[in-house]
Amino acid sequence: MVNLSATEDEWQTDDETGYENPYDYDPNAADENDPTVDGDDPSLDPDEDTDESAEDEGDELEDVEADEEDGELAEIEPMYPSYEAWVEGWFTQVIRRKMGPGGGESGLAWDARWWLYPEVAGRFKALWYAWEEARASDKASAMSNWWIHHLEPHVRVIFDSDTGPMSHAKRDGSFSGWPALPYEPMPPGLRAEHTEND
């Protein structure tokens, strides 16, 4: 206890709690001088209550996040049930271009069997997701944004008759896409190095 009657030079600053170093204080340590903690009553265990409340709060947050995600998905009722339906019902009906003769010659390339080309199918799926989102958006500029920032970059690649996935497509169906890119598996040591850096 601090002696207030003493002069400034004589003040006693010993800590009665026994904690000489305030930075070495453990707030979870049991106080042996506290008569309310006898170690026999589990209802007085502060750690147990803290853990349970933390778990409950975590569960509640997960439930709220899951509800929000489900709510967002439920709010957007797609006009087309799949990207294939969107390609057949919207893309091929709305997007009209002057196509070249095919076979890698000048003009734009298109193959009616678009589903044979994994890259084209992947791009159409991404376009469909973005289109459904823009269509359901409350923003008036959402669809314009979709045309400019989503559709046009993809269409440039899809229809590219020089290097696009359907370049060299022929009307007789003799071309069904370029082969997959060759690759070699990453060496285990290098893979471990990349994993550690991530």
Steps between C-alpha positions, in 0.01 A plus 500: 500500500625847413573716801341834408629677812860452392695751298553438129847352562368262766197362310471126523403352166514128575220311328296303754381260228850363463532606133830681496505519120170638364590364153519146642134499602277205412134607505389134492704390799297386800527733799569281803383783727157521330246317721247466213727272297544163668551293186211265583214695340512471118250785466768737633755404234546815288687315223212258441245779472728695266557200275129417480402860427773529237376179334139624513601834348699321230204277415269801486738685266527195272120469492463869412765477226338185357157664509638807321663286230187290454290816495712656227478186288128466564439864402640445150255276319681416174317559175684205344546177699852438366770663295425263211140623494630859511735441203221343294221732607679832533859514372445336160181698448628845600868503401525519122825547313627461146688174517795409277527189289670311782809289486721776641423745221409863560188601686351368818494133595200316642415134538139400565644222714635756749471247784795305354736780604569502878619861497191620317271306735683645802472854367129455425439373851675805648304729267171339598568545873589867447202553267251358752654716774483814284144423392388468862693808617322814619764716333391648169855477363554134593413358159706763316790408727447134408512574125816711523699325771386139468359416158731694270834366634370142488349534152828636364675181613219257409460634145872559432572311178878529536572378852160441661379161623273456196748630244525259207143381565352360180138471399543131426583436866844356430666728758411450864746727673867522578658237727544569871816680602787266584617511859734326738422451870678738732790334689405424864777721641388799297136433588589500872687829454196662335272364772719649773499840327120498479 
